[in-house]
């Protein structure tokens, strides 16, 4: 199965941080965010890492919702309680 390419982008002033990763490699992306914070040549800080981590979490939740919706067509329809 081919892994889907993903990316997170953060614009900060005149700098643009682009992190590209394969689906399933989110742990490596988080490691890369930490390494970027440690790199004193940029203005990327812990707040920036937190923002991108939050965006990553939102993306993963959306992906999970899509998968669950595909596997459970009943969840996609209107649910009615009696």
DSSP file (Angstrom, degrees, kcal/mol; ACC not computed):
  #  RESIDUE AA STRUCTURE BP1 BP2  ACC     N-H-->O    O-->H-N    N-H-->O    O-->H-N    TCO  KAPPA ALPHA  PHI   PSI    X-CA   Y-CA   Z-CA
    1    1 A X              0   0    0      0, 0.0     2,-0.3     0, 0.0     0, 0.0   0.000 360.0 360.0 360.0 129.4    0.0    0.0    0.0
    2    2 A X        -     0   0    0      1,-0.1     2,-0.3     0, 0.0     0, 0.0  -0.579 360.0-124.4 -78.6 133.5    1.4    3.4   -1.0
    3    3 A X        -     0   0    0     -2,-0.3     2,-0.3     1,-0.1    -1,-0.1  -0.583  23.2-121.4 -79.8 137.5    1.7    5.9    1.8
    4    4 A X        -     0   0    0     -2,-0.3    19,-2.7     1,-0.1     2,-0.3  -0.592  23.7-123.7 -78.6 136.3    0.0    9.2    1.2
    5    5 A X  E     -A   22   0A   0     -2,-0.3     2,-0.3    17,-0.2    17,-0.2  -0.630  33.4-177.8 -80.3 136.9    2.2   12.3    1.3
    6    6 A X  E     -A   21   0A   0     15,-3.2    15,-2.2    -2,-0.3     2,-0.3  -0.838   6.9-166.2-126.9 164.2    1.1   15.0    3.8
    7    7 A X  E     -A   20   0A   0     -2,-0.3     2,-0.4    13,-0.2    13,-0.2  -0.985  11.8-157.4-153.8 149.0    2.4   18.4    4.8
    8    8 A X  E     -A   19   0A   0     11,-2.4    11,-2.9    -2,-0.3     2,-0.4  -0.976  16.6-163.3-120.3 138.6    2.1   21.0    7.5
    9    9 A X  E     -A   18   0A   0     -2,-0.4     2,-0.4     9,-0.2     9,-0.2  -0.974   8.8-174.3-127.3 136.6    2.9   24.6    6.8
   10   10 A X  E     -A   17   0A   0      7,-2.6     7,-3.2    -2,-0.4     2,-0.6  -0.984   9.1-159.1-130.1 121.1    3.6   27.5    9.2
   11   11 A X  E     +A   16   0A   0     -2,-0.4     2,-0.4     5,-0.2     5,-0.2  -0.883  16.7 172.9 -96.9 125.5    4.1   31.1    8.0
   12   12 A X  E >   -A   15   0A   0      3,-3.0     3,-2.4    -2,-0.6     2,-0.2  -0.887  58.5 -60.1-137.3 102.9    5.9   33.1   10.6
   13   13 A X  T 3  S-     0   0    0     -2,-0.4    -1,-0.1     1,-0.3     0, 0.0  -0.423 119.3 -17.2  61.0-126.0    6.9   36.6    9.6
   14   14 A X  T 3  S+     0   0    0     -2,-0.2     2,-0.3    -3,-0.1    -1,-0.3   0.503 123.9  89.1 -88.6  -4.3    9.2   36.3    6.6
   15   15 A X  E <   -A   12   0A   0     -3,-2.4    -3,-3.0     2,-0.0     2,-0.4  -0.687  56.8-163.8 -96.8 148.4    9.9   32.6    7.3
   16   16 A X  E     -A   11   0A   0     -2,-0.3     2,-0.6    -5,-0.2    -5,-0.2  -0.989   4.5-160.4-130.7 122.2    7.9   29.7    6.0
   17   17 A X  E     -A   10   0A   0     -7,-3.2    -7,-2.6    -2,-0.4     2,-0.5  -0.908   9.4-176.1-106.6 121.8    8.2   26.3    7.6
   18   18 A X  E     -A    9   0A   0     -2,-0.6     2,-0.6    -9,-0.2    -9,-0.2  -0.974   4.4-171.9-121.1 122.9    7.1   23.4    5.5
   19   19 A X  E     -A    8   0A   0    -11,-2.9   -11,-2.4    -2,-0.5     2,-0.4  -0.960   5.0-170.3-116.8 115.4    7.1   19.8    6.9
   20   20 A X  E     +A    7   0A   0     -2,-0.6     2,-0.3   -13,-0.2   -13,-0.2  -0.862  15.9 157.7-106.2 140.0    6.4   17.0    4.5
   21   21 A X  E     -A    6   0A   0    -15,-2.2   -15,-3.2    -2,-0.4     2,-0.3  -0.979  39.6-104.9-155.2 161.2    5.9   13.5    5.8
   22   22 A X  E >   -A    5   0A   0     -2,-0.3     3,-2.3   -17,-0.2   -17,-0.2  -0.692  47.1 -97.4 -88.5 144.3    4.3   10.2    4.9
   23   23 A X  T 3  S+     0   0    0    -19,-2.7    -1,-0.1    -2,-0.3   -18,-0.0  -0.382 116.1  33.4 -55.6 136.9    1.1    9.0    6.5
   24   24 A X  T 3  S+     0   0    0    -21,-0.1    -1,-0.3    -3,-0.0     3,-0.2   0.298  99.4  86.2  94.5  -8.9    2.0    6.8    9.3
   25   25 A X    X>  +     0   0    0     -3,-2.3     4,-1.6     1,-0.2     3,-0.5  -0.032  44.8 122.5-111.3  29.4    5.3    8.7   10.0
   26   26 A X  H 3>  +     0   0    0      1,-0.2     4,-2.4     2,-0.2     5,-0.2   0.832  69.6  60.3 -62.6 -32.1    3.7   11.3   12.4
   27   27 A X  H 3> S+     0   0    0     -3,-0.2     4,-1.9     1,-0.2    -1,-0.2   0.890 104.6  49.1 -62.8 -38.1    6.1   10.3   15.1
   28   28 A X  H <> S+     0   0    0     -3,-0.5     4,-2.2     2,-0.2    -1,-0.2   0.861 108.2  54.5 -68.3 -35.1    9.1   11.2   12.9
   29   29 A X  H  X S+     0   0    0     -4,-1.6     4,-2.1     2,-0.2    -2,-0.2   0.929 106.9  50.1 -63.1 -44.9    7.4   14.5   12.2
   30   30 A X  H  X S+     0   0    0     -4,-2.4     4,-1.9     1,-0.2    -2,-0.2   0.896 109.8  51.2 -61.5 -39.2    7.1   15.3   15.9
   31   31 A X  H  X S+     0   0    0     -4,-1.9     4,-2.3     1,-0.2    -1,-0.2   0.898 108.5  52.1 -61.9 -39.8   10.8   14.5   16.3
   32   32 A X  H  X S+     0   0    0     -4,-2.2     4,-2.2     1,-0.2    -2,-0.2   0.861 105.9  54.1 -66.0 -35.7   11.5   16.9   13.4
   33   33 A X  H  X S+     0   0    0     -4,-2.1     4,-2.0     2,-0.2    -1,-0.2   0.920 108.9  48.4 -63.5 -42.5    9.5   19.7   15.1
   34   34 A X  H  X S+     0   0    0     -4,-1.9     4,-1.9     1,-0.2    -2,-0.2   0.923 111.3  50.1 -62.6 -44.3   11.6   19.2   18.3
   35   35 A X  H  X S+     0   0    0     -4,-2.3     4,-1.0     1,-0.2    -1,-0.2   0.875 108.3  53.1 -62.4 -36.9   14.8   19.3   16.3
   36   36 A X  H  < S+     0   0    0     -4,-2.2     3,-0.4     1,-0.2     6,-0.2   0.890 106.4  52.7 -66.5 -38.1   13.7   22.5   14.5
   37   37 A X  H  < S+     0   0    0     -4,-2.0    -1,-0.2     1,-0.2    -2,-0.2   0.906 108.8  50.6 -61.0 -40.8   13.1   24.1   17.9
   38   38 A X  H  < S+     0   0    0     -4,-1.9     2,-0.9    -5,-0.1    -1,-0.2   0.702  87.8  95.3 -71.2 -20.0   16.6   23.2   18.9
   39   39 A X    ><  -     0   0    0     -4,-1.0     3,-1.4    -3,-0.4     5,-0.3  -0.637  59.2-166.1 -77.9 106.4   18.0   24.7   15.7
   40   40 A X  T 3  S+     0   0    0     -2,-0.9    -1,-0.2     1,-0.3    -2,-0.1   0.470  75.4  80.6 -75.0  -1.3   19.0   28.3   16.8
   41   41 A X  T 3  S+     0   0    0      2,-0.0    -1,-0.3     3,-0.0     2,-0.3   0.602  95.1  49.0 -79.7  -9.7   19.4   29.4   13.1
   42   42 A X  S <  S-     0   0    0     -3,-1.4     0, 0.0    -6,-0.2     0, 0.0  -0.762  81.3-123.8-122.9 170.3   15.6   29.8   12.8
   43   43 A X        +     0   0    0     -2,-0.3     2,-0.4   -31,-0.1    -3,-0.1   0.177  65.4 131.4 -96.0  14.9   12.9   31.5   14.8
   44   44 A X        +     0   0    0     -5,-0.3     2,-0.2    -8,-0.2    -2,-0.2  -0.571  35.9 175.5 -71.6 122.6   10.9   28.3   15.2
   45   45 A X     >  -     0   0    0     -2,-0.4     4,-2.2    -7,-0.0     5,-0.2  -0.584  47.0 -85.9-124.1-176.0   10.0   28.0   18.8
   46   46 A X  H  > S+     0   0    0      1,-0.2     4,-2.3     2,-0.2     5,-0.1   0.837 124.5  56.1 -63.4 -33.7    8.0   25.7   21.2
   47   47 A X  H  > S+     0   0    0      2,-0.2     4,-2.5     1,-0.2    -1,-0.2   0.927 107.5  49.0 -62.8 -43.6    4.8   27.7   20.5
   48   48 A X  H  > S+     0   0    0      1,-0.2     4,-2.4     2,-0.2     5,-0.2   0.916 110.9  50.1 -60.7 -43.5    5.2   27.0   16.7
   49   49 A X  H  X S+     0   0    0     -4,-2.2     4,-2.3     1,-0.2    -1,-0.2   0.889 110.5  50.4 -62.1 -39.3    5.8   23.3   17.4
   50   50 A X  H  X S+     0   0    0     -4,-2.3     4,-2.3     2,-0.2    -2,-0.2   0.904 109.1  51.1 -66.0 -41.3    2.6   23.3   19.6
   51   51 A X  H  X S+     0   0    0     -4,-2.5     4,-2.3     1,-0.2    -2,-0.2   0.940 113.7  43.8 -60.6 -47.9    0.6   24.9   16.8
   52   52 A X  H  X S+     0   0    0     -4,-2.4     4,-2.4     1,-0.2    -1,-0.2   0.861 111.4  54.2 -68.4 -34.4    1.8   22.4   14.2
   53   53 A X  H  X S+     0   0    0     -4,-2.3     4,-2.4    -5,-0.2    -1,-0.2   0.902 109.3  48.8 -63.6 -40.2    1.3   19.5   16.7
   54   54 A X  H  X S+     0   0    0     -4,-2.3     4,-2.4     2,-0.2    -2,-0.2   0.919 110.6  49.9 -64.3 -44.2   -2.3   20.7   17.2
   55   55 A X  H  X S+     0   0    0     -4,-2.3     4,-2.2     1,-0.2    -2,-0.2   0.888 110.5  51.3 -60.9 -38.8   -2.9   20.9   13.4
   56   56 A X  H  X S+     0   0    0     -4,-2.4     4,-2.4     2,-0.2    -2,-0.2   0.927 109.0  50.0 -63.4 -45.5   -1.4   17.4   13.1
   57   57 A X  H  X S+     0   0    0     -4,-2.4     4,-2.3     1,-0.2    -2,-0.2   0.908 110.3  50.3 -60.9 -42.6   -3.8   16.1   15.8
   58   58 A X  H  X S+     0   0    0     -4,-2.4     4,-2.4     1,-0.2    -1,-0.2   0.911 110.3  50.4 -61.2 -42.8   -6.8   17.7   14.0
   59   59 A X  H  X S+     0   0    0     -4,-2.2     4,-2.4     1,-0.2    -2,-0.2   0.907 110.5  48.9 -62.3 -43.1   -5.7   16.1   10.7
   60   60 A X  H  X S+     0   0    0     -4,-2.4     4,-2.4     2,-0.2    -1,-0.2   0.880 110.4  51.1 -66.0 -38.1   -5.5   12.7   12.3
   61   61 A X  H  X S+     0   0    0     -4,-2.3     4,-2.6     2,-0.2    -2,-0.2   0.922 110.7  48.9 -64.0 -43.9   -8.9   13.1   13.9
   62   62 A X  H  X S+     0   0    0     -4,-2.4     4,-2.3     2,-0.2    -2,-0.2   0.907 111.1  50.0 -61.9 -42.1  -10.4   14.0   10.5
   63   63 A X  H  X S+     0   0    0     -4,-2.4     4,-2.4     2,-0.2    -2,-0.2   0.917 111.3  48.7 -62.4 -43.0   -8.7   11.0    8.9
   64   64 A X  H  X S+     0   0    0     -4,-2.4     4,-2.9     1,-0.2     5,-0.2   0.912 110.1  51.6 -63.8 -42.6  -10.1    8.7   11.6
   65   65 A X  H  X S+     0   0    0     -4,-2.6     4,-2.3     1,-0.2    -1,-0.2   0.907 110.7  49.0 -59.8 -42.0  -13.6   10.2   11.2
   66   66 A X  H  X S+     0   0    0     -4,-2.3     4,-2.0     2,-0.2    -2,-0.2   0.916 112.4  47.3 -64.2 -43.4  -13.4    9.6    7.4
   67   67 A X  H  X S+     0   0    0     -4,-2.4     4,-2.2     2,-0.2    -2,-0.2   0.934 113.2  47.9 -64.3 -45.8  -12.2    6.0    7.8
   68   68 A X  H  X S+     0   0    0     -4,-2.9     4,-1.6     1,-0.2    -1,-0.2   0.882 110.7  52.2 -62.9 -38.0  -14.9    5.3   10.4
   69   69 A X  H  < S+     0   0    0     -4,-2.3     7,-0.3    -5,-0.2    -1,-0.2   0.875 110.6  47.6 -65.7 -37.4  -17.6    6.8    8.2
   70   70 A X  H  < S+     0   0    0     -4,-2.0     3,-0.3     1,-0.2    -2,-0.2   0.873 115.3  44.8 -69.9 -37.9  -16.5    4.6    5.3
   71   71 A X  H  < S+     0   0    0     -4,-2.2     2,-0.4     1,-0.2    -2,-0.2   0.726 118.7  43.0 -80.4 -21.3  -16.5    1.5    7.3
   72   72 A X    >X  +     0   0    0     -4,-1.6     3,-1.6    -5,-0.2     4,-0.6  -0.717  61.7 175.9-126.6  79.9  -19.8    2.2    9.1
   73   73 A X  H >> S+     0   0    0     -2,-0.4     4,-0.9    -3,-0.3     3,-0.8   0.758  78.4  67.5 -59.3 -23.4  -22.3    3.5    6.5
   74   74 A X  H >4 S+     0   0    0      1,-0.2     3,-0.5     2,-0.2    -1,-0.3   0.872  95.1  56.6 -62.7 -35.3  -25.0    3.5    9.2
   75   75 A X  H <4 S+     0   0    0     -3,-1.6    -1,-0.2     1,-0.2    -2,-0.2   0.718 100.6  58.9 -68.5 -20.3  -23.1    6.4   10.9
   76   76 A X  H << S+     0   0    0     -3,-0.8    -1,-0.2    -4,-0.6    -2,-0.2   0.801  97.0  71.7 -79.6 -28.9  -23.2    8.5    7.8
   77   77 A X  S << S-     0   0    0     -4,-0.9     2,-0.3    -3,-0.5    -3,-0.0  -0.183 102.8 -75.9 -80.0 175.0  -27.1    8.5    7.6
   78   78 A X        -     0   0    0      1,-0.0     2,-0.5    -2,-0.0    -1,-0.2  -0.564  46.5-140.9 -71.0 130.5  -29.4   10.4    9.9
   79   79 A X        -     0   0    0     -2,-0.3     2,-0.5    -4,-0.1    -1,-0.0  -0.810  18.2-168.5 -95.0 133.9  -29.7    8.6   13.2
   80   80 A X        -     0   0    0     -2,-0.5     2,-0.4     2,-0.0    -2,-0.0  -0.977   6.7-154.2-123.8 132.2  -33.1    8.5   14.7
   81   81 A X              0   0    0     -2,-0.5    -2,-0.0     1,-0.1     0, 0.0  -0.803 360.0 360.0-103.1 148.1  -34.0    7.5   18.2
   82   82 A X              0   0    0     -2,-0.4    -1,-0.1     0, 0.0    -2,-0.0   0.413 360.0 360.0-108.0 360.0  -37.3    6.1   19.2
